[in-house]
Amino acid sequence: MNLNEYLTYVVLPILLLAVLLVAYRFFKGPAIVNRVIALDLLITIGIGIITIYSIQTGQSTFLDDAMILALIAFLGTIAFSYYLEKKKENE
């Protein structure tokens, strides 16, 4: 079994199962914090899928897109935590 077969038949189905489970948590989450964490995890799984696609096609430009997506997700999580902290101070 070479790397492409391993990524296609083992890693990708595991990531797709993770997407389904996290999407369930995103839509069913009891609190907004759970939904933000699920969204962050969805983006992280998406970065993994982009990385697998980049490895299979041999194009490293997709890794640049994955890094930009990771930066946006990180900044979004930081902004949301800042919002929660300010909301807590005002109450």
Order of alpha helices (4+ residues) and beta strands (2+ residues): alpha-alpha-alpha-alpha
